[in-house]
Amino acid sequence: MQSAQAVVAADLAFITAELDTELERLAGKRLLIVGGAGFLGYYLIQTALAWNDKGRGAPIDVIVFDNWSRGTPDWIKALESNPCLTLRTHDVTHPVPADFGHVDYIVHAASIASPTFYRLHPIETMDANVNGLRHLLEYSLAEKRAGRPIEGFLYYSTSEIYGDPSPDAIPTPETYRGNVSCTGPRACYDESKRYGETLAVNFAAQHKLPITIARPFNNYGPGLKITDRRVLPDFARDVFSGRDIVMLSDGSPRRTFCYIADAIVGYYKIMIRGRPGEAYNIGAPTPEISMLELAERIVAVARDRFDYKGRVVRKASEDKDYLVDNPNRRCPVIDKARSELGFDPKIGIEDGLVRSLVWYSDNRNAEDR
């Protein structure tokens, strides 16, 4: 059976091939990834280091800021000795340290993104998405005024900024303005990301900074730890615990799912090729499937690959707010990313689910925070 290590190697080979031109532009540059210990950081960091291993040019220097509030994952510990990687303890809600120096590119991926955890830590979530972003924007502006302008800045927003779109806005383009509660249990995340976009757009316009915005649509795959409490890790945890897959809804909400290797290609393309002040949907436009169908597909893969004996069962959540403001449908229009960036997701959901479960089979334990 294929191993998690083989899955990661294949994903990184795919990503670096798809980004051959873009990564060449990072050669010899310093790339700061804020929140690098999280899901998105997993392949953001390893992509740059894998490109370095090709020896195609001057190496990319990767600096990671993280406060390690959700632990230090084993995968990042395994990279500590890489000479092109610097790990630094820093809370993004504080200003960039005065002795930090210059970087050429910045990725702001420091945010609590799991609904379970951002509802437990709403103020910290807002602080990272708003105050943390402001500190990085101010740093970028100071560098420009000092004659050392940054070359690219990627802010991770979210498809949650659309809220629960009206039926005529599905699939959802970047021009849709959203249907979002500003006081509900998910508002700390949704609204702070919306305000973060406003900050980014205005810094780009007023100060002529190269700030771009990504709106991820339901990414999944390696790096999303099994204790994250989002739907796919929860299903994987059920599978590898030998339990039935438990659904805490009727299974009717519909989503499209974008495998992380495809998504990472899109994010690097936005940072390097995107227009300043512009937001880009990054996701898979098809298939749009129900949560029940997703669970059934997981069961089918697990039975075939791991001799899984369980089934899908439904239970009511004990959390009365569990489904409040949860969108009924989420499906992106990606024409803008296709035409402007050349983004074209290639990994289908069947293949992506197989890769994900293989990775989880070797990564069944993670800090539960």
C-alpha distance (Angstrom), angle and dihedral (degrees) to the residues before:
residue distance angle dihedral
M1 . . .
Q2 3.80 . .
S3 3.80 115.0 .
A4 3.79 131.1 -133.8
Q5 3.79 88.2 -113.3
A6 3.79 90.4 56.9
V7 3.80 91.3 48.5
V8 3.80 91.7 52.6
A9 3.81 92.2 46.4
A10 3.80 91.0 51.1
D11 3.80 92.1 46.8
L12 3.80 92.8 50.2
A13 3.80 91.3 48.0
F14 3.81 88.8 52.2
I15 3.82 94.1 46.4
T16 3.80 95.8 47.6
A17 3.81 91.4 46.9
E18 3.80 91.7 50.4
L19 3.83 90.4 47.8
D20 3.79 98.5 41.5
T21 3.82 94.7 125.0
E22 3.81 95.4 39.1
L23 3.80 95.7 49.1
E24 3.80 91.1 50.5
R25 3.80 86.6 64.2
L26 3.80 89.1 58.4
A27 3.80 93.4 54.6
G28 3.78 110.4 127.5
K29 3.81 91.6 5.2
R30 3.80 131.4 121.7
L31 3.81 114.5 -120.0
L32 3.82 119.9 -165.2
I33 3.81 115.4 -158.2
V34 3.81 110.8 -169.6
G35 3.79 112.8 -158.3
G36 3.79 90.0 18.2
A37 3.81 95.5 158.8
G38 3.81 91.5 69.0
F39 3.79 134.1 87.9
L40 3.79 96.3 -80.7
G41 3.78 92.6 43.7
Y42 3.80 90.6 60.1
Y43 3.79 94.4 76.2
L44 3.81 98.0 20.2
I45 3.82 89.0 65.1
Q46 3.78 97.7 37.4
T47 3.80 92.6 47.9
A48 3.81 92.3 60.3
L49 3.81 92.2 44.4
A50 3.83 91.8 47.4
W51 3.80 89.9 52.2
N52 3.80 88.9 51.5
D53 3.80 89.1 54.8
K54 3.80 89.5 60.9
G55 3.82 89.8 66.3
R56 3.78 92.5 -139.8
G57 3.80 95.7 141.7
A58 3.78 144.2 -34.4
P59 3.82 107.9 -22.5
I60 3.78 124.3 -102.5
D61 3.80 110.6 -114.3
V62 3.83 109.2 -139.4
I63 3.79 120.9 -160.0
V64 3.81 119.1 -173.4
F65 3.79 124.9 -157.6
D66 3.79 116.5 -166.9
N67 3.80 136.3 146.3
W68 3.84 89.2 -147.4
S69 3.80 89.2 -136.0
R70 3.80 90.7 149.7
G71 3.77 93.4 43.7
T72 3.80 134.9 -91.8
P73 3.80 107.3 -78.2
D74 3.80 120.2 -134.9
W75 3.79 92.5 -121.0
I76 3.79 92.4 61.6
K77 3.81 91.4 45.7
A78 3.80 87.3 55.9
L79 3.82 90.5 57.1
E80 3.82 96.6 48.7
S81 3.81 93.9 101.7
N82 3.82 94.1 54.4
P83 3.84 105.9 116.2
C84 3.82 91.5 -144.1
L85 3.81 94.0 56.2
T86 3.80 126.5 79.5
L87 3.81 119.4 -174.0
R88 3.77 116.6 -160.1
T89 3.80 131.2 179.7
H90 3.78 107.6 -127.7
D91 3.79 134.5 144.6
V92 3.78 109.0 -138.4
T93 3.80 90.6 -144.9
H94 3.82 86.8 72.0
P95 3.83 123.5 69.8
V96 3.79 118.3 -89.5
P97 3.84 106.1 -88.1
A98 3.80 113.0 -93.8
D99 3.81 91.6 -127.5
F100 3.79 94.8 51.6
G101 3.79 100.3 104.4
H102 3.79 129.0 -157.4
V103 3.79 131.5 -33.3
D104 3.80 127.3 -177.0
Y105 3.81 100.0 -148.9
I106 3.81 132.9 27.8
V107 3.80 130.6 -162.9
H108 3.80 116.1 -168.8
A109 3.80 104.0 -157.5
A110 3.81 96.9 142.4
S111 3.78 106.6 124.3
I112 3.76 140.5 109.1
A113 3.80 101.9 -111.6
S114 3.81 104.6 171.4
P115 3.83 110.6 94.9
T116 3.80 90.9 -140.0
F117 3.79 92.0 57.4
Y118 3.80 101.2 36.0
R119 3.79 89.7 52.9
L120 3.81 88.0 54.0
H121 3.81 90.9 48.5
P122 3.81 106.4 29.9
I123 3.81 98.4 152.0
E124 3.80 93.2 46.6
T125 3.81 88.2 49.6
M126 3.80 92.2 52.9
D127 3.79 92.0 44.8
A128 3.81 92.3 55.4
N129 3.79 94.1 45.8
V130 3.81 96.7 45.6
N131 3.80 112.8 17.9
G132 3.79 93.0 33.3
L133 3.76 90.8 51.3
R134 3.80 91.2 47.5
H135 3.82 91.3 54.6
L136 3.80 91.2 52.1
L137 3.80 91.9 46.8
E138 3.80 91.1 49.9
Y139 3.80 89.7 49.6
S140 3.82 89.7 51.4
L141 3.78 91.5 49.7
A142 3.81 91.9 48.6
E143 3.80 90.3 51.3
K144 3.80 90.8 52.2
R145 3.81 92.1 49.5
A146 3.81 88.9 50.1
G147 3.80 90.1 55.5
R148 3.81 95.0 -104.7
P149 3.81 103.7 104.3
I150 3.79 118.9 -172.9
E151 3.80 116.3 -121.4
G152 3.80 100.5 -145.2
F153 3.81 141.3 8.1
L154 3.80 123.9 -172.1
Y155 3.80 119.6 -164.5
Y156 3.79 116.7 -166.0
S157 3.75 109.9 -138.0
T158 3.80 119.8 163.2
S159 3.78 143.8 -123.8
E160 3.82 83.7 -114.4
I161 3.82 87.6 82.2
Y162 3.80 86.1 78.1
G163 3.81 91.5 59.1
D164 3.80 112.2 -167.1
P165 3.83 102.4 -18.1
S166 3.77 121.6 -143.6
P167 3.84 113.2 -106.8
D168 3.81 91.9 -105.4
A169 3.84 88.8 58.4
I170 3.82 94.2 59.3
P171 3.02 115.7 130.6
T172 3.81 87.0 39.7
P173 3.82 123.2 -137.1
E174 3.80 125.7 -160.2
T175 3.81 89.1 -105.1
Y176 3.82 92.8 67.2
R177 3.80 108.3 107.4
G178 3.76 98.8 -151.3
N179 3.80 142.3 -116.7
V180 3.79 101.9 -121.0
S181 3.80 134.6 157.0
C182 3.79 112.7 -131.1
T183 3.83 93.7 -161.3
G184 3.81 106.2 35.1
P185 3.81 127.5 106.9
R186 3.82 92.6 -90.2
A187 3.80 95.5 43.8
C188 3.80 95.2 95.6
Y189 3.80 88.2 67.7
D190 3.81 102.2 30.9
E191 3.79 97.8 46.2
S192 3.80 96.7 40.6
K193 3.79 89.1 53.2
R194 3.79 89.8 49.7
Y195 3.79 91.2 50.9
G196 3.79 89.2 45.3
E197 3.79 88.6 58.4
T198 3.80 89.7 51.4
L199 3.81 90.3 52.6
A200 3.79 91.8 48.1
V201 3.80 94.7 48.0
N202 3.79 93.5 49.1
F203 3.81 95.3 45.9
A204 3.80 88.0 50.2
A205 3.80 92.4 50.3
Q206 3.79 101.2 38.8
H207 3.79 99.2 38.3
K208 3.82 100.0 27.7
L209 3.79 93.6 -122.9
P210 3.85 121.3 160.6
I211 3.82 95.7 -117.2
T212 3.79 118.6 156.4
I213 3.80 132.3 -179.9
A214 3.81 132.6 -139.5
R215 3.80 123.1 -158.2
P216 3.83 106.2 -163.3
F217 3.79 119.9 -155.0
N218 3.81 113.6 -152.2
N219 3.78 102.8 -46.0
Y220 3.79 117.7 -169.7
G221 3.78 139.8 172.0
P222 3.82 140.8 72.6
G223 3.78 115.0 8.9
L224 3.80 95.6 33.6
K225 3.78 96.6 110.0
I226 3.77 119.6 -131.2
T227 3.82 92.3 -118.4
D228 3.82 94.5 54.5
R229 3.84 92.8 105.1
R230 3.78 95.0 -135.3
V231 3.77 118.3 128.5
L232 3.81 102.9 -94.7
P233 3.81 96.7 45.1
D234 3.81 88.8 46.7
F235 3.80 90.9 52.9
A236 3.82 90.5 46.5
R237 3.79 91.0 50.4
D238 3.81 89.6 53.0
V239 3.81 91.1 48.9
F240 3.79 95.8 50.2
S241 3.79 92.6 42.8
G242 3.80 88.8 55.9
R243 3.81 91.9 -119.1
D244 3.77 131.3 131.2
I245 3.80 113.2 -92.4
V246 3.79 105.3 -101.5
M247 3.80 120.0 -147.6
L248 3.80 117.1 -163.7
S249 3.80 93.0 -161.1
D250 3.77 139.2 44.4
G251 3.81 88.6 -91.8
S252 3.79 94.9 -120.0
P253 3.87 102.4 117.3
R254 3.79 109.9 104.5
R255 3.80 130.4 -142.0
T256 3.76 143.0 164.6
F257 3.80 115.4 -131.8
C258 3.79 126.6 -145.6
Y259 3.80 118.8 -158.7
I260 3.79 111.1 -126.2
A261 3.81 96.6 -119.9
D262 3.81 90.1 60.0
A263 3.79 91.4 44.2
I264 3.82 94.1 51.6
V265 3.80 89.2 54.6
G266 3.79 88.0 55.1
Y267 3.80 94.2 48.2
Y268 3.79 95.0 51.8
K269 3.79 89.1 47.1
I270 3.82 91.0 53.6
M271 3.81 92.8 49.8
I272 3.79 94.3 47.7
R273 3.81 103.7 31.4
G274 3.81 106.5 18.8
R275 3.80 123.6 112.9
P276 3.82 115.0 -106.3
G277 3.79 113.1 -100.5
E278 3.80 93.4 16.4
A279 3.80 129.2 122.7
Y280 3.80 122.7 -146.1
N281 3.79 129.2 -162.5
I282 3.82 110.6 -131.0
G283 3.77 114.8 -168.2
A284 3.78 145.2 89.2
P285 3.82 114.5 -74.4
T286 3.83 92.8 -154.3
P287 2.96 150.5 79.1
E288 3.79 101.4 28.4
I289 3.81 104.2 -163.3
S290 3.79 136.9 173.9
M291 3.78 122.8 -109.1
L292 3.80 87.5 -112.7
E293 3.79 91.2 55.6
L294 3.80 90.3 47.7
A295 3.81 90.0 53.4
E296 3.80 91.3 48.1
R297 3.80 90.6 50.7
I298 3.81 90.1 51.2
V299 3.81 89.7 51.0
A300 3.81 90.9 50.9
V301 3.81 93.2 50.7
A302 3.81 92.6 44.5
R303 3.79 92.9 50.0
D304 3.78 91.7 49.3
R305 3.82 97.5 43.7
F306 3.79 106.1 25.8
D307 3.81 105.8 25.5
Y308 3.80 89.6 -114.0
K309 3.81 114.9 -176.8
G310 3.79 101.0 -171.5
R311 3.78 133.2 103.7
V312 3.80 138.8 -155.6
V313 3.81 116.4 -82.5
R314 3.78 130.7 176.6
K315 3.79 126.9 -134.0
A316 3.79 133.4 169.4
S317 3.78 115.6 -111.2
E318 3.79 117.0 -116.6
D319 3.79 87.1 -141.3
K320 3.81 107.3 89.7
D321 3.84 91.0 -157.8
Y322 3.80 95.3 47.5
L323 3.81 95.5 110.9
V324 3.81 99.9 23.9
D325 3.83 109.6 129.8
N326 3.81 90.8 -1.2
P327 3.84 105.9 150.6
N328 3.78 116.1 -114.3
R329 3.80 92.7 -145.4
R330 3.77 135.9 15.3
C331 3.79 121.4 -176.9
P332 3.82 127.2 144.3
V333 3.75 136.2 -137.4
I334 3.82 103.8 -140.4
D335 3.81 99.5 179.8
K336 3.81 91.6 115.0
A337 3.80 94.0 54.1
R338 3.79 90.7 43.8
S339 3.79 96.3 50.9
E340 3.81 99.5 37.4
L341 3.80 102.1 33.1
G342 3.79 106.7 21.7
F343 3.81 91.3 -118.4
D344 3.79 111.1 164.6
P345 3.83 117.7 160.9
K346 3.79 111.8 -138.8
I347 3.82 108.4 175.2
G348 3.80 112.0 91.9
I349 3.77 123.1 -142.4
E350 3.81 94.9 -108.3
D351 3.80 91.6 55.3
G352 3.81 91.7 41.2
L353 3.80 93.2 52.6
V354 3.80 91.6 49.6
R355 3.81 91.3 50.7
S356 3.80 90.9 46.5
L357 3.80 95.3 51.5
V358 3.80 91.5 45.7
W359 3.81 88.4 53.4
Y360 3.82 92.5 46.8
S361 3.80 90.3 48.9
D362 3.81 87.6 66.6
N363 3.81 95.2 35.5
R364 3.80 103.5 50.9
N365 3.78 96.1 137.1
A366 3.80 128.1 62.9
E367 3.78 137.4 148.3
D368 3.79 108.5 -81.5
R369 3.78 100.2 -133.2
